[in-house]
Amino acid sequence: MDKLVVTAASRVTEADVRAAKLGSRFGRLDLSSQLALLAVEALGLDFDAHRRDRVGICLAARAGSLSTDVEYWSGRGNAGGPSPTLFAYTLPSAAIGEIAIRHRLTGPNLCMVGGNTGLLAEAVELFRSGETDSCLCVECNVITPALAAILGTPATALACALYVVRGGAGRALGENDRDIESLCALLNPSPSIP
Amino acid sequence: MSDLVHDLKVKIVEFLKLDGVTPEQIDDNAPLFGSGLDLDSIDALELVVMLEAHYGIIIKDIEEGRPAFQSVRSLADFITARRRS
């Protein structure tokens, strides 16, 4: 198999989400989906140059959808009940759908929950099995203050994304590259946030 | 009625989290779904929740609410009628 290379990397935070201009429906996404979508936007890719059914999406959701679950659950006492919109995001993989819809990507995808998931190794398998020519690898780490209070951990909200392709120029993806966030830090992206 | 129409527009922008849309930009008679604001089925459910939360109006049958969701104006008419009944 050709070597795999990272051609673009990005890292975004909640501050970037607040400044983003991604259309009138961006605001209804949950924070994880907003971050994931924005991280992909920040890669600056032109998907018209790709076969959209050959672009994979691999998402690592460190805390799953727990932050959104907590927000949804906290609305159960409201008149009318909790937000139906929010319900759609009580799935860790929701962000994959948002990315796929925005960029009309129909390739394979997978979602893994937890830290150190080995997601990059799974992405490599997509290439090895011939299912994909390129892959968006996204890692979300969202612990809202409400969830942080429950877990007793610090709140955080960030997402990192890598674009991995077969061959060509870029940073070679090595066997020791396991964690998207660490790799993004190594590549030191300075994305242009839309 | 005009106060209610304006209030509804504010609530729609707030509840549906319409980025970059102001209440003033929403036409009283423009379709809420399909064109105009181009809302979808989840937005419809959100509007049902909004009606109960802010106007105390419960829609148990979505078919009952369907005519009301044509536009902001029809929604205001629906609320006014339900308050009278």
Interface residues (C-beta under 8 A of the other chain):
Chain A: K21 L22 G23 S24 R25 F26 G27 R28 N78 A79 G80 G81 S83 P84 T85 A88
Chain B: L16 K17 L18 D19 G20 V21 I42 D43 L45 E46 V48 V49 M50 L51 E52 A53 G56
